């Protein structure tokens, strides 16, 4: 049996902290192990966490977090280098172009370890925008361009930003986020009404799942609901998740809006829904959107991040401009006005995800990339040409 590839993932936080990047990595770990890749995770140690543990077979090493912002970043890189020297991975895979990337640049300079960097988000709050606004950001990006073998773009938006920043096509590769399309699937025949009854839901149901933070613009979604309820008096809007905006959103919510909070299993709520709504101002490639589409729920989403790659408006969902409450409201009402259209639209949404965004296919692409990096082959074997069917 050939030796397993050793890949160290450097990420700002990891389980038990939950976010899109953390969930994506946790879902990929066992699939990569099946493909001959052994992961180690190098992350920050937040209050209440231990310095080392093994989670689902993956060693997790947490570096101290002390002092101010600059001090924390320096400690992160310093302790990270100490651990990387001991681990001696075949590949370093960083998530985000900030502190994790700085650590990886230094590791490549010292030991020549191949580095791949995943850009987590585009737009005004994205990795490249943040780097541009930081002191020395241009120099940091230039160092990454010299020392990184590959930059992973998860959306066309991010790929275009990387190109504009001077990252050549040979260093850019398309590997999107993925979803477990076996677990996230439509309900069996006859089960949907059972799920709705168990959750106490009647009438049309729209659902949002995700963090409750300003850039998600959930307040705009709430502001559409009085008009929706005037046409569909029994319509329910479910807001699943938690975050800094929770109390403000609860205070502005009117009739027909429920806050189940953060739930461990969103699948029943998605299976009970008629449509999924994502009103974000900025995104990378939303895991929540992938999950909803995999379940066969037609999405209404703002045309940011990876949403335009996934959604062909009018066929497998609807796209609206970010920040346009009127357009968001109109899209929701147009779908609810034609319920007979929803099952076929949802089926096409699932087909889109199963075709190109399954977690299995993402694991295959990553394994191929790691193999190319360790063999000295070109990193970019998959571009965005033809990526959207």
URCORFEN-V813544 format. One line per field, one symbol per residue. burial: 1 if it has 24 or more other C-alpha atoms within 12 Angstrom, else 0. A space follows every 50 residues. Layout:
burial: ???
//
This chain:
burial: 00001111111111100011111111111011101111111111100000 00000001111111100000001111111110110011111111111111 11111111000111111111111011111110000000011111111111 11111111111100101111111111111110011110000100110000 11011111111100111111111111011001001111111110010011 00101111111000011111111111111111111111111111111111 11111111111111111111111110111111101100000110111111 111111111111111111111111000011111100000
//
